[in-house]
């Protein structure tokens, strides 16, 4: 059985270097202490926001405070991710969150106070040249006037931010620190450790006995804690529903999408467009069942490799070179920044005991980006590096093109750059690969991207939409209700060729993104946008790359739908979703023909 190492046993050459945030934990502690003085500077403007000059001075102070608390929160979060069992890191994270809540409460007066000005007067202030660097922000703020509470009410609500975030924190802790899964044996009797970070690797094994045993072990753990997960998720949903009511929105979904000026029709169009092409997903399930030569396709078979060729393992050095080659169409400067990321240890590469599972990109305006991965040498691990590097390069470009107030790009566009990189990687590999068996393996990887991002994330989006609607109707989000909803959706999205396993109904509990309210749908819209953009980059070259990199440099200086239109994608129509599913069909057809060629 492969034993994960303790963090202290890991090679520092493959760990991230956090010094662009703080030199060490002591420097973090000093910065944490300094938050009081920065908060006091912002608080001093309370009751004085009546003219352009004062508002400009206040916004500068507030921007400085936001930069400082962002550094504090990010450093504590990254340190905690290294080993979620580490009590010192837990303490840092807890204290940073507490300070963040205090800062939020202290600064909550600003927007409602500005919005309390007469609309005509505020319009004149927004047009003042002194505020030109904040004009779009203020215009967007004016759009939210009907949903902004009084200064006192906003302050009160801000003080509950830490409490409202608690369900997600409990769920994360349960996932990463407390849940222990029974080890399992493969077909040869060899024992394997089951964990959050190793589960998907086990599910992609060609050993069906191992896949099935890992599946049962993993979901046994979730079944044992399903009441707790239902309680935490119910708390998250109820918090969002309550805030939406307080802010006079029609629903929590409307409130979440309004932050980016996204109409709910974009969300509904996504679900409708995917439902209309569900036949493609069913074809893929049938192809999977056929190639794997299974009488029954179970849920523990849906990630299994269709052919043996890409069971090939890649070293981290090989993965780095593959990503560099894939992003070459994006230009020399982009490639050089990826090399910089490797050289300066932006990436925390390998899993260790207690390390947060999965992968993400993080960082702040004043630091370089950081990438957490749990690299295991699979093609999926290579693709993950390309994916997270897309996030990091997006952050780098916007941080260097925009003032800090516009550097935090919208979640709506957050998955575009990452998915473009994934698509460029797979297209580059397909271009080079001639062997039918190897090509089928790569086509499988491509199909998995569509399945996992367009179909699966849309399914998650539908689950989230229904769960919040249930809460808004006053229905209980108990385990039975949530399990039943998830079972219905799995059967709808996978079709009759999937043999039902009772454990699947618990899968919703392992999806951490549900605690980022109405976030998952942007994976599907982002993937669809990326499918169109990556095709344009490869077919049209420099003009498409120029527009794309301009899009990545826009940050939050415009509304996300407008930013995507600048790049050439219009998500106010279902066309990008349909284009993505057309691409899925083409890849599926090639996979079917290749399987025929191989007599599979």
Order of alpha helices (4+ residues) and beta strands (2+ residues): alpha-alpha-alpha-alpha-alpha-alpha-alpha-alpha-alpha-beta-beta-alpha-alpha-alpha-alpha-alpha-alpha-alpha-alpha-beta-beta-beta-alpha-alpha-alpha-alpha-alpha-alpha-alpha-alpha-alpha
